[in-house]
Amino acid sequence: MADKQNVFQRLVGKGLYPSQMAWMLLLPFRNLYLSPAKLASRLGLKDDSIVLELGCGPGYFSPFIAKKIPKGKLYLADIQPEMLEKARKRMNQKGIKNVELSLTQKDSLPFPDNHFDVIYLVTVLGEISEPNRYAKEMFRVLKPNGIVSISEQAGDPDSLTLANVEEILLPTGLRLKQVFGKGRTFTANFIKK
């Protein structure tokens, strides 16, 4: 019973989304807030982009993004091995091959410096226990002129305001480039100069 209570508390409270409820992240109603196509249009992807999805969960956005970069590569990263396994199965079912999965730690990213053209997080930054440290890591692994894209959604218990996101990312040296949406539901793109 305690485990079920913990899952429910994580579902409606702050912190990591429970992997036991990953199926909810794949429901089509998510398109009302941010569809994979809309997200892709905001990322400035090229055929050969090297992209990192941080906090990929079960891979809701991943297949669409991977198809947009046929000559590139999509790295799916999550701190929960159960989520990565769900994402792996989803990508295999859809026949997606230009993908690599990576289990991340709570304070570092296992990638070389200046590696990614685009890093994106969808309703994830507020779940990270040390977001400022992760922001420095994102800056480190992002190529010059690369984009870090943060999408937030009203109603998410961990959602951040644009001001919160700026407080976390701007001290790294990233600069706000573009904002899509309004209020508590937005995508903010930051560039590494």
Residue frames as a rotation matrix with the C-alpha (Angstrom) as fourth column:
MET 1
0.564 0.826 0.000 0.00
0.826 -0.564 0.000 0.00
0.000 0.000 -1.000 0.00
ALA 2
0.376 -0.497 -0.782 2.85
0.225 -0.769 0.598 2.40
-0.899 -0.401 -0.177 0.83
ASP 3
-0.672 -0.658 0.340 4.29
0.455 -0.005 0.890 1.94
-0.584 0.753 0.303 -2.67
LYS 4
-0.128 0.722 0.680 0.94
0.952 -0.103 0.288 2.87
0.278 0.685 -0.674 -4.27
GLN 5
0.758 0.361 -0.544 0.73
0.550 -0.801 0.235 5.96
-0.351 -0.477 -0.806 -2.06
ASN 6
-0.114 -0.899 -0.422 4.26
0.224 -0.437 0.871 6.95
-0.968 0.005 0.251 -3.10
VAL 7
-0.664 -0.064 0.745 3.36
0.740 0.092 0.667 6.57
-0.112 0.994 -0.014 -6.79
PHE 8
0.375 0.886 0.272 0.24
0.888 -0.428 0.169 8.71
0.266 0.178 -0.947 -6.33
GLN 9
0.614 -0.205 -0.763 2.18
0.367 -0.781 0.505 11.37
-0.699 -0.590 -0.404 -4.39
ARG 10
-0.508 -0.860 -0.052 4.77
0.286 -0.225 0.932 11.52
-0.812 0.459 0.360 -7.17
LEU 11
-0.377 0.455 0.807 2.03
0.922 0.094 0.377 11.69
0.095 0.886 -0.454 -9.80
VAL 12
0.575 0.744 0.341 0.31
0.678 -0.666 0.309 14.72
0.458 0.054 -0.888 -8.29
GLY 13
0.830 -0.313 -0.461 3.20
0.209 -0.591 0.779 16.25
-0.516 -0.743 -0.425 -6.38
LYS 14
0.634 -0.683 -0.362 6.64
-0.773 -0.566 -0.287 17.58
-0.008 0.462 -0.887 -7.12
GLY 15
-0.087 -0.793 0.602 9.54
-0.547 0.543 0.637 15.39
-0.833 -0.274 -0.481 -8.19
LEU 16
-0.900 -0.369 -0.232 10.24
-0.399 0.481 0.781 12.65
-0.176 0.795 -0.580 -10.68
TYR 17
0.100 0.934 -0.342 7.25
-0.987 0.137 0.085 11.42
0.126 0.329 0.936 -12.62
PRO 18
-0.028 -0.117 0.993 6.57
-0.547 0.833 0.083 7.81
-0.837 -0.541 -0.087 -11.54
SER 19
-0.790 -0.359 -0.497 7.59
-0.609 0.371 0.701 5.28
-0.068 0.856 -0.512 -14.19
GLN 20
-0.769 0.563 0.303 4.59
0.434 0.807 -0.401 3.16
-0.470 -0.177 -0.865 -13.18
MET 21
0.272 0.906 -0.324 2.37
0.343 -0.406 -0.847 5.86
-0.899 0.119 -0.421 -14.69
ALA 22
-0.681 -0.673 -0.287 4.37
-0.028 -0.367 0.930 6.33
-0.731 0.642 0.231 -17.90
TRP 23
-0.519 0.548 0.656 1.40
0.850 0.413 0.327 5.23
-0.092 0.727 -0.680 -20.01
MET 24
0.472 0.735 -0.486 -0.29
0.682 -0.654 -0.328 8.52
-0.559 -0.177 -0.810 -19.10
LEU 25
-0.087 -0.611 -0.787 2.54
-0.164 -0.770 0.616 10.42
-0.983 0.182 -0.033 -20.81
LEU 26
-0.925 -0.271 0.266 1.66
0.173 0.323 0.931 8.72
-0.338 0.907 -0.251 -24.10
LEU 27
-0.045 0.993 0.108 -2.01
0.761 0.104 -0.640 9.75
-0.647 0.054 -0.761 -24.18
PRO 28
-0.306 -0.084 0.948 -2.97
0.899 -0.354 0.259 11.82
0.314 0.932 0.184 -27.25
PHE 29
0.767 0.635 -0.094 -4.54
0.630 -0.715 0.302 14.59
0.125 -0.291 -0.949 -25.14
ARG 30
0.094 -0.822 -0.562 -0.98
0.605 -0.401 0.688 15.90
-0.790 -0.404 0.460 -24.71
ASN 31
-0.461 -0.233 0.856 -1.32
0.879 -0.251 0.405 17.22
0.121 0.939 0.321 -28.27
LEU 32
0.627 0.759 0.175 -3.67
0.707 -0.649 0.280 19.89
0.326 -0.052 -0.944 -26.91
TYR 33
0.788 -0.401 -0.467 -0.74
0.101 -0.664 0.741 21.52
-0.607 -0.631 -0.483 -25.13
LEU 34
0.072 -0.842 -0.535 2.23
-0.869 -0.316 0.381 20.56
-0.490 0.438 -0.754 -27.28
SER 35
0.959 0.246 0.143 2.20
-0.132 0.829 -0.543 18.09
-0.252 0.502 0.827 -30.12
PRO 36
0.215 -0.919 0.331 5.40
0.567 0.393 0.724 16.45
-0.795 0.032 0.606 -31.34
ALA 37
0.165 -0.111 0.980 5.00
0.952 -0.240 -0.187 18.35
0.256 0.964 0.066 -34.64
LYS 38
0.890 0.194 0.413 4.66
0.107 -0.969 0.224 21.69
0.444 -0.155 -0.883 -32.86
LEU 39
0.729 -0.684 -0.032 7.69
-0.004 -0.050 0.999 20.97
-0.684 -0.728 -0.039 -30.68
ALA 40
0.091 -0.722 0.686 9.76
0.861 0.403 0.310 19.95
-0.501 0.563 0.658 -33.72
SER 41
0.462 0.149 0.874 8.83
0.721 -0.637 -0.273 23.18
0.517 0.756 -0.402 -35.50
ARG 42
0.975 -0.046 0.216 10.24
-0.160 -0.820 0.549 25.14
0.152 -0.570 -0.807 -32.55
LEU 43
0.678 -0.723 0.132 13.61
0.243 0.390 0.888 23.37
-0.694 -0.570 0.440 -32.39
GLY 44
0.566 -0.472 -0.676 15.17
-0.773 -0.590 -0.235 24.50
-0.288 0.655 -0.698 -35.68
LEU 45
0.288 -0.428 0.857 16.16
-0.006 0.894 0.448 20.95
-0.958 -0.135 0.254 -36.61
LYS 46
0.056 -0.334 -0.941 18.24
-0.993 -0.121 -0.016 20.04
-0.108 0.935 -0.338 -39.66
ASP 47
0.710 0.257 -0.655 18.50
-0.467 0.869 -0.166 16.61
0.527 0.423 0.737 -41.33
ASP 48
0.157 -0.790 -0.592 21.85
0.319 0.608 -0.727 15.98
0.935 -0.075 0.348 -39.65
SER 49
0.201 -0.031 0.979 21.23
-0.744 -0.655 0.131 17.54
0.637 -0.755 -0.155 -36.22
ILE 50
-0.518 -0.339 -0.786 22.65
0.378 0.733 -0.566 15.83
0.767 -0.590 -0.251 -33.14
VAL 51
-0.013 0.721 0.693 19.89
-0.556 -0.581 0.595 16.17
0.831 -0.377 0.408 -30.53
LEU 52
-0.896 -0.211 -0.390 19.56
0.217 0.558 -0.801 15.33
0.387 -0.802 -0.454 -26.84
GLU 53
0.170 0.950 0.261 16.17
-0.269 -0.210 0.940 14.80
0.948 -0.230 0.220 -25.23
LEU 54
-0.876 -0.475 0.082 16.66
-0.163 0.134 -0.977 15.10
0.453 -0.870 -0.195 -21.47
GLY 55
-0.655 0.674 0.342 13.99
-0.342 0.139 -0.929 13.40
-0.674 -0.725 0.140 -19.39
CYS 56
-0.809 0.263 -0.527 12.62
-0.509 0.136 0.850 11.47
0.295 0.955 0.024 -22.35
GLY 57
-0.132 0.779 0.613 10.26
-0.773 0.306 -0.556 9.38
-0.621 -0.547 0.562 -20.23
PRO 58
0.094 0.234 0.968 8.57
0.224 0.942 -0.249 6.71
-0.970 0.240 0.036 -22.38
GLY 59
-0.772 -0.584 0.251 9.37
0.371 -0.093 0.924 8.64
-0.516 0.807 0.288 -25.57
TYR 60
0.272 0.960 -0.063 6.24
0.537 -0.206 -0.818 10.61
-0.799 0.189 -0.571 -26.43
PHE 61
0.692 -0.035 -0.721 8.07
-0.427 -0.825 -0.369 13.19
-0.582 0.564 -0.586 -28.58
SER 62
-0.099 -0.968 0.231 11.02
-0.344 0.251 0.905 10.99
-0.934 0.010 -0.357 -29.56
PRO 63
-0.078 0.024 0.997 9.80
0.726 0.687 0.040 9.13
-0.683 0.727 -0.071 -32.69
PHE 64
0.851 0.455 0.263 8.66
0.512 -0.603 -0.612 12.32
-0.120 0.655 -0.746 -34.43
ILE 65
0.685 -0.662 -0.305 11.89
-0.529 -0.740 0.417 14.16
-0.501 -0.124 -0.856 -33.59
ALA 66
-0.154 -0.784 0.601 14.06
-0.019 0.610 0.792 11.22
-0.988 0.111 -0.109 -34.73
LYS 67
0.227 0.320 0.920 12.25
0.869 0.360 -0.340 11.14
-0.440 0.876 -0.196 -38.09
LYS 68
0.984 0.146 -0.101 12.98
0.101 -0.927 -0.362 14.87
-0.147 0.346 -0.927 -38.55
ILE 69
0.365 -0.925 -0.102 16.75
-0.857 -0.377 0.351 14.20
-0.363 -0.041 -0.931 -38.33
PRO 70
0.985 0.171 0.037 17.27
-0.146 0.920 -0.363 11.17
-0.096 0.352 0.931 -40.64
LYS 71
0.453 -0.889 -0.062 21.00
0.222 0.180 -0.958 11.88
0.863 0.420 0.280 -41.10
GLY 72
-0.146 -0.453 0.880 21.44
-0.731 -0.550 -0.404 12.93
0.667 -0.702 -0.251 -37.48
LYS 73
-0.488 -0.041 -0.872 21.07
0.427 0.860 -0.280 11.24
0.761 -0.509 -0.402 -34.14
LEU 74
0.302 0.637 0.709 18.69
-0.548 -0.493 0.676 11.54
0.780 -0.593 0.200 -31.22
TYR 75
-0.756 -0.518 -0.400 20.03
0.110 0.502 -0.858 10.74
0.646 -0.693 -0.322 -27.77
LEU 76
0.426 0.895 0.129 17.35
-0.156 -0.067 0.985 9.82
0.891 -0.440 0.111 -25.26
ALA 77
-0.695 -0.705 -0.139 18.42
0.090 0.106 -0.990 10.42
0.713 -0.701 -0.010 -21.67
ASP 78
0.481 0.811 0.332 16.59
-0.356 -0.166 0.920 9.79
0.801 -0.561 0.209 -18.44
ILE 79
-0.412 -0.600 0.686 17.49
-0.854 -0.008 -0.521 9.25
0.318 -0.800 -0.509 -14.80
GLN 80
0.126 0.570 0.812 15.00
-0.719 0.616 -0.321 6.37
-0.684 -0.544 0.487 -14.50
PRO 81
-0.855 -0.518 0.021 16.07
-0.372 0.641 0.672 3.10
-0.361 0.567 -0.740 -16.16
GLU 82
-0.368 0.802 0.469 12.41
0.560 0.595 -0.577 2.00
-0.742 0.050 -0.668 -16.36
MET 83
0.523 0.533 -0.665 11.57
-0.160 -0.704 -0.691 5.04
-0.837 0.468 -0.283 -18.49
LEU 84
-0.271 -0.707 -0.653 14.51
-0.855 -0.135 0.502 4.36
-0.443 0.694 -0.568 -20.81
GLU 85
-0.856 0.001 0.517 13.33
0.121 0.973 0.198 0.79
-0.502 0.232 -0.833 -21.28
LYS 86
0.174 0.981 0.085 9.84
0.505 -0.014 -0.863 2.03
-0.845 0.193 -0.498 -22.22
ALA 87
0.433 -0.095 -0.897 11.38
-0.591 -0.781 -0.203 4.54
-0.681 0.617 -0.394 -24.66
ARG 88
-0.677 -0.734 -0.058 13.59
-0.562 0.465 0.685 1.82
-0.475 0.496 -0.727 -26.18
LYS 89
-0.545 0.552 0.631 10.57
0.525 0.811 -0.256 -0.42
-0.654 0.192 -0.732 -26.77
ARG 90
0.491 0.770 -0.408 8.60
0.186 -0.550 -0.814 2.45
-0.851 0.324 -0.413 -28.30
MET 91
0.100 -0.538 -0.837 11.42
-0.818 -0.523 0.239 3.36
-0.566 0.661 -0.493 -30.69
ASN 92
-0.858 -0.405 0.317 11.89
-0.208 0.837 0.506 -0.30
-0.470 0.368 -0.802 -31.69
GLN 93
-0.155 0.896 0.416 8.15
0.575 0.424 -0.700 -0.70
-0.803 0.131 -0.581 -32.33
LYS 94
0.731 0.440 -0.522 8.26
-0.066 -0.715 -0.695 2.31
-0.679 0.543 -0.494 -34.64
GLY 95
0.667 -0.510 0.543 11.42
0.743 0.498 -0.446 1.09
-0.043 0.701 0.711 -36.43
ILE 96
0.910 -0.363 0.198 13.50
-0.342 -0.930 -0.133 4.10
0.233 0.053 -0.971 -35.39
LYS 97
0.665 -0.719 -0.202 17.24
0.700 0.694 -0.166 3.41
0.260 -0.031 0.965 -35.67
ASN 98
-0.071 -0.751 0.656 18.99
0.355 -0.634 -0.687 6.80
0.932 0.184 0.312 -35.32
VAL 99
0.672 0.402 0.622 18.66
-0.471 -0.415 0.778 6.74
0.571 -0.816 -0.090 -31.53
GLU 100
-0.384 -0.730 -0.565 20.94
0.235 0.515 -0.824 6.10
0.893 -0.449 -0.026 -28.59
LEU 101
0.734 0.678 0.030 19.77
0.084 -0.135 0.987 5.73
0.674 -0.722 -0.156 -24.99
SER 102
-0.423 -0.905 0.040 21.68
0.157 -0.116 -0.981 6.97
0.892 -0.409 0.191 -21.97
LEU 103
0.549 0.484 -0.681 21.04
0.745 0.086 0.661 6.66
0.379 -0.871 -0.314 -18.26
THR 104
0.023 -0.518 0.855 21.95
-0.034 -0.855 -0.517 9.98
0.999 -0.017 -0.037 -16.65
GLN 105
-0.461 -0.236 -0.855 22.98
0.849 0.163 -0.503 10.88
0.258 -0.958 0.125 -13.13
LYS 106
0.531 0.783 -0.325 21.35
0.845 -0.517 0.136 13.56
-0.062 -0.347 -0.936 -11.02
ASP 107
0.631 -0.314 -0.710 24.28
0.074 -0.886 0.457 15.97
-0.772 -0.341 -0.536 -11.36
SER 108
-0.384 -0.815 -0.435 26.12
-0.456 -0.242 0.856 15.23
-0.803 0.527 -0.279 -14.62
LEU 109
0.775 0.561 -0.289 25.65
-0.497 0.260 -0.828 14.32
-0.390 0.786 0.481 -18.26
PRO 110
0.224 -0.723 0.654 27.74
0.138 0.688 0.713 11.48
-0.965 -0.070 0.254 -19.77
PHE 111
0.790 0.086 0.607 28.55
0.611 -0.015 -0.792 13.27
-0.059 0.996 -0.065 -23.02
PRO 112
-0.272 -0.961 0.049 31.60
0.957 -0.265 0.118 15.08
-0.100 0.079 0.992 -24.43
ASP 113
-0.271 0.059 -0.961 31.91
0.190 -0.975 -0.113 18.87
-0.944 -0.213 0.253 -24.56
ASN 114
-0.327 0.126 -0.936 30.31
-0.710 -0.687 0.156 20.71
-0.624 0.716 0.314 -27.51
HIS 115
-0.882 -0.073 0.465 28.48
0.116 0.924 0.365 17.63
-0.456 0.376 -0.807 -28.78
PHE 116
-0.225 0.926 0.303 24.83
0.866 0.333 -0.374 18.60
-0.447 0.178 -0.876 -29.38
ASP 117
-0.801 0.101 0.590 23.14
0.338 -0.737 0.585 21.00
0.494 0.668 0.556 -31.80
VAL 118
-0.088 0.863 0.498 19.89
-0.597 -0.446 0.667 20.94
0.798 -0.238 0.554 -29.80
ILE 119
-0.921 0.005 -0.389 19.00
0.310 0.614 -0.726 19.90
0.235 -0.790 -0.567 -26.26
TYR 120
-0.340 0.854 0.394 15.34
-0.511 -0.519 0.685 19.87
0.790 0.031 0.613 -25.32
LEU 121
-0.955 0.164 -0.246 13.37
0.296 0.486 -0.822 19.24
-0.015 -0.858 -0.513 -22.14
VAL 122
-0.350 0.911 0.218 9.58
-0.232 -0.310 0.922 19.10
0.907 0.272 0.320 -21.95
THR 123
0.601 0.606 0.520 8.16
-0.565 -0.138 0.813 19.62
0.565 -0.783 0.260 -18.45
VAL 124
0.565 -0.505 -0.653 11.38
0.562 0.815 -0.143 18.22
0.604 -0.286 0.744 -16.97
LEU 125
-0.275 -0.815 0.509 13.54
0.100 -0.551 -0.828 21.10
0.956 -0.177 0.233 -15.68
GLY 126
0.063 0.397 0.916 11.35
-0.836 -0.480 0.266 21.54
0.545 -0.782 0.302 -12.59
GLU 127
0.945 0.276 -0.177 11.80
-0.167 0.869 0.466 17.85
0.282 -0.411 0.867 -11.70
ILE 128
0.242 -0.943 -0.230 15.59
0.376 0.310 -0.873 18.09
0.894 0.125 0.430 -11.57
SER 129
0.691 0.067 -0.720 16.89
0.722 -0.005 0.692 18.25
0.043 -0.998 -0.052 -8.00
GLU 130
0.005 -0.742 -0.671 19.90
0.424 -0.606 0.673 20.41
-0.906 -0.288 0.312 -8.91
PRO 131
0.758 0.426 0.494 18.78
0.594 -0.138 -0.792 22.40
-0.269 0.894 -0.357 -11.96
ASN 132
0.802 -0.499 -0.328 21.62
-0.523 -0.852 0.018 24.93
-0.288 0.157 -0.945 -11.81
ARG 133
-0.176 -0.876 0.449 24.22
-0.417 0.480 0.772 22.17
-0.892 -0.052 -0.450 -11.94
TYR 134
0.056 0.291 0.955 22.36
0.679 0.690 -0.250 20.51
-0.732 0.662 -0.159 -14.82
ALA 135
0.948 0.283 -0.143 22.18
0.116 -0.731 -0.673 23.84
-0.295 0.621 -0.726 -16.64
LYS 136
0.280 -0.930 -0.240 25.99
-0.773 -0.366 0.518 24.07
-0.570 0.040 -0.821 -16.51
GLU 137
-0.385 -0.370 0.846 26.20
0.083 0.898 0.431 20.54
-0.919 0.236 -0.315 -17.86
MET 138
0.561 0.638 0.527 23.80
0.631 0.083 -0.772 21.39
-0.536 0.765 -0.356 -20.70
PHE 139
0.835 -0.324 -0.444 25.96
-0.453 -0.863 -0.222 24.39
-0.312 0.387 -0.868 -21.58
ARG 140
-0.093 -0.961 0.259 29.08
-0.593 0.262 0.761 22.19
-0.800 -0.083 -0.594 -21.54
VAL 141
-0.420 -0.076 0.904 27.72
0.385 0.888 0.253 19.54
-0.822 0.454 -0.343 -23.93
LEU 142
0.699 0.712 0.067 26.01
0.420 -0.333 -0.844 22.05
-0.579 0.618 -0.532 -26.27
LYS 143
-0.135 -0.715 0.686 27.83
0.991 -0.105 0.086 23.19
0.011 0.692 0.722 -29.41
PRO 144
-0.728 -0.103 -0.678 28.45
0.144 -0.990 -0.003 26.91
-0.671 -0.100 0.735 -29.95
ASN 145
-0.710 0.579 -0.400 25.29
-0.701 -0.528 0.479 28.40
0.066 0.621 0.781 -31.52
GLY 146
-0.749 0.460 -0.477 23.37
0.364 0.887 0.284 25.37
0.553 0.039 -0.832 -30.28
ILE 147
-0.219 0.811 0.543 19.92
-0.614 -0.547 0.570 25.61
0.759 -0.208 0.617 -28.71
VAL 148
-0.950 0.195 -0.242 18.62
0.311 0.596 -0.740 24.54
0.000 -0.779 -0.627 -25.31
SER 149
-0.477 0.864 0.160 14.83
-0.378 -0.365 0.851 24.39
0.794 0.345 0.501 -25.54
ILE 150
-0.975 0.205 -0.092 12.69
0.157 0.331 -0.930 24.31
-0.160 -0.921 -0.355 -22.41
SER 151
-0.424 0.903 0.066 8.95
-0.183 -0.157 0.970 23.62
0.887 0.399 0.232 -22.69
GLU 152
-0.980 0.197 -0.002 6.67
0.023 0.105 -0.994 24.08
-0.196 -0.975 -0.108 -19.70
GLN 153
-0.499 0.865 -0.047 2.97
0.225 0.181 0.957 23.38
0.837 0.467 -0.285 -19.33
ALA 154
-0.416 0.477 0.774 0.36
-0.838 -0.532 -0.122 24.90
0.354 -0.699 0.621 -17.05
GLY 155
0.649 0.758 0.064 -1.00
-0.698 0.559 0.447 22.38
0.303 -0.335 0.892 -14.58
ASP 156
0.301 -0.636 -0.711 2.22
0.286 0.771 -0.569 20.38
0.910 -0.032 0.414 -14.21
PRO 157
0.934 0.126 -0.335 3.08
0.352 -0.150 0.924 20.32
0.066 -0.981 -0.185 -10.48
ASP 158
0.164 -0.960 -0.227 6.74
0.742 -0.032 0.670 20.98
-0.650 -0.279 0.707 -11.34
SER 159
0.459 0.032 0.888 6.14
0.815 -0.415 -0.406 23.67
0.355 0.909 -0.216 -13.96
LEU 160
-0.346 -0.664 -0.663 8.38
0.753 -0.618 0.226 26.70
-0.560 -0.421 0.714 -13.97
THR 161
0.788 0.479 -0.387 7.68
0.193 -0.789 -0.584 30.23
-0.585 0.385 -0.713 -15.12
LEU 162
0.707 -0.558 0.435 9.80
0.436 -0.141 -0.889 31.78
0.557 0.818 0.143 -17.84
ALA 163
0.535 -0.503 0.678 11.46
-0.678 -0.735 -0.011 33.90
0.504 -0.454 -0.735 -15.13
ASN 164
0.674 -0.267 0.688 12.34
-0.418 0.631 0.654 30.70
-0.609 -0.729 0.314 -13.20
VAL 165
0.782 -0.361 0.507 13.84
0.593 0.679 -0.432 29.16
-0.189 0.639 0.745 -16.34
GLU 166
0.635 -0.554 0.539 15.87
0.030 -0.679 -0.733 32.30
0.772 0.481 -0.415 -17.04
GLU 167
0.620 -0.386 0.683 17.19
-0.784 -0.317 0.533 32.32
0.010 -0.867 -0.499 -13.45
ILE 168
0.650 -0.341 0.679 18.50
0.009 0.897 0.442 28.80
-0.760 -0.281 0.586 -14.01
LEU 169
0.595 -0.346 0.726 19.88
0.778 0.476 -0.410 29.08
-0.203 0.808 0.552 -17.56
LEU 170
0.895 -0.203 0.397 21.15
0.042 -0.848 -0.529 32.65
0.444 0.490 -0.750 -18.01
PRO 171
0.684 -0.683 0.256 24.00
-0.588 -0.309 0.748 32.38
-0.431 -0.662 -0.613 -15.45
THR 172
0.443 -0.517 0.732 25.57
0.443 0.836 0.323 29.62
-0.780 0.181 0.599 -17.58
GLY 173
-0.639 -0.621 -0.454 26.14
-0.110 -0.510 0.853 31.99
-0.761 0.595 0.257 -20.50
LEU 174
-0.511 0.574 0.640 23.10
0.859 0.381 0.343 30.89
-0.047 0.724 -0.688 -22.50
ARG 175
-0.897 0.246 -0.366 21.03
-0.234 -0.969 -0.079 33.74
-0.374 0.015 0.927 -23.95
LEU 176
-0.053 0.960 0.274 17.28
0.283 0.278 -0.918 33.81
-0.958 0.029 -0.286 -24.52
LYS 177
-0.947 -0.305 0.098 16.67
0.147 -0.144 0.978 33.60
-0.284 0.941 0.182 -28.26
GLN 178
-0.616 0.773 -0.150 12.94
-0.436 -0.177 0.882 33.01
0.656 0.609 0.446 -28.72
VAL 179
-0.822 0.463 0.331 9.75
-0.152 0.382 -0.912 32.26
-0.549 -0.800 -0.243 -26.78
PHE 180
-0.679 0.687 -0.258 6.69
-0.150 0.215 0.965 30.46
0.718 0.694 -0.043 -28.16
GLY 181
-0.087 0.744 -0.663 3.35
0.797 0.451 0.402 30.34
0.598 -0.493 -0.632 -26.37
LYS 182
-0.226 0.082 0.971 2.22
-0.352 -0.936 -0.003 32.47
0.908 -0.342 0.241 -23.46
GLY 183
0.553 0.479 0.681 1.66
-0.764 -0.032 0.644 32.42
0.331 -0.877 0.348 -19.74
ARG 184
0.150 -0.455 0.878 2.53
-0.750 0.526 0.401 29.14
-0.644 -0.719 -0.262 -18.04
THR 185
0.543 0.012 0.840 2.50
0.416 0.865 -0.281 27.10
-0.730 0.502 0.465 -21.28
PHE 186
0.768 -0.379 -0.516 5.52
-0.599 -0.708 -0.373 28.00
-0.225 0.596 -0.771 -23.39
THR 187
0.630 -0.746 0.214 8.69
0.774 0.626 -0.097 26.90
-0.062 0.227 0.972 -25.13
ALA 188
0.849 -0.452 -0.272 11.77
-0.394 -0.886 0.243 29.04
-0.351 -0.100 -0.931 -24.53
ASN 189
0.744 -0.645 0.173 14.85
0.610 0.550 -0.570 28.60
0.272 0.530 0.803 -26.71
PHE 190
0.759 -0.613 -0.220 18.26
-0.275 -0.607 0.745 29.64
-0.591 -0.505 -0.629 -25.40
ILE 191
0.873 -0.487 -0.030 21.37
0.097 0.234 -0.967 29.90
0.478 0.842 0.251 -27.56
LYS 192
0.546 -0.800 -0.248 25.02
0.559 0.127 0.819 29.29
-0.624 -0.586 0.517 -26.70
LYS 193
0.950 -0.251 0.187 27.11
-0.030 -0.667 -0.745 32.20
0.312 0.702 -0.641 -27.98
